[in-house]
Amino acid sequence: MNKNQLPLSEIISLSMGIHQKQINIRRHLHQYPEISYNEFNTTSFLKKEIEKLGLKILPFKMETGFLAELKGSAAGPTVAIRTDIDALPITEKTTLEFKSKNIGCMHACGHDMHMAAVLGAAMVLKKLVSQINGTVRFIFQPAEEMPPGGARPMIAGGALKNVSAIFGLHVDPNLVTGKISLRDGTTMASVNDFDLIIHGKGGHAAHPETSVDALVIACEVVDAVQKIVSREINPITPVAVTFGTINGGVARNVIADRVILKGTARALSKKATRDLPRLIKRTASAVCKGRGAKLEMNIIADYPVLFNNARVTRLFSKNYQALFGKGKIEETPPTLGGEDFACYLEKVPGAMFRLGVMNKKIKADKPWHSSEFIADENALTYGTALLAAAAIDFLKNGL
């Protein structure tokens, strides 16, 4: 074998050989999900699996999540592979034998699959350490689902120190098992999660003239902010502003003196990303001022646009075709969904590929964040093999 060639048949064989082990790992993680910032048992379980492989766990100060490394047989650059580890506050409604035992918490976005695939890649790469010219760093990141997100704290803790490229994956229930999808450049939206706090003046429901009704004003704010999208952003620029909760008031006969609106703003352009918070604050402040109320705005999270490096997507494409043949790669459609993997991509070249997990025969076709979300475990072999091959290829041959 040429020193720059990849051991493709070994990668496939090893990936297939650990499939049942991955299923067992995935099902354990699925049964015991934990929400953002509370992934204590998940972190402990993952560390034990990494220690079984003999990988080095790096010093790290966050309470959940961790970093691990596999040193190759020769010196070279460092490539990172990232998985998120948190679940969602959703009560599972599937009939799976291994459904969540933590009521009100579920891996409804496939992070259990991500963890199993990345652990699988570590297993394969450990067996192929003689082929690794450099270092593979594994990032087990908490809190992808809830702001302010775990990516930036991981970066601050050294996750990207000396890293030359980073790889990520996300399961896709719209893509059949055996396929992946890729996209160069802008792929997922920026995210600005925000709270608007409206301060009015409470009083008796029968005498609204003596009060400043924060609840009524909040309703006006919701309506006014929607006009930013329809009238102040270029119509061909994808943007969405959504309010998910409104909280205020204490009784039906008491005028609310304080209301909190929790919202999120999404955009696929840097200009819209910059403009949206300013326009939201300006619009909401004007409504409040006109009604005698005061506005307080707090930014809870601000993720950038997820921008995939074209050289990394080509690396994925080349290796997936070499492993599994042609005709199995689709183009990822752009989406206003957000992902804090974008924070890593601001710092180093990298990309996220979508891993098909759709299998209608087992009802694996429900959307992300559904209480009935199911993923086809056969996809694990495909994701594992691609991560392993791409890591070896990058460390041997670069981008």
Secondary structure, 3 states (H helix, E strand, C coil): CCCCCCCHHHHHHHHHHCHHHHHHHHHHHHHCCCECCCCHHHHHHHHHHHHHCCCEECCCCCCCCEEEEEECCEEEEEEEEEEECCEECCCCCCCCCCCCCCCCCECCCCHHHHHHHHHHHHHHHHHCHHHCEEEEEEEEECCCCCCCCCHHHHHHCCCCCCEEEEEEEEEEEEEECCCEEECCEEEECEEEEEEEEEECECEECCCHHHCECHHHHHHHHHHHHHHHHHHCCCCCCCEEEEEEEEEECCCCCEECCEEEEEEEEEECCHHHHHHHHHHHHHHHHHHHHHCCCEEEEEEEEEECCEEECHHHHHHHHHHHHHHHCCCCEEECCCECCCCCHHHHHCCCCEEEEEEEEEEHHHCECCCCCCCCCCCCCCHHHHHHHHHHHHHHHHHHHCC
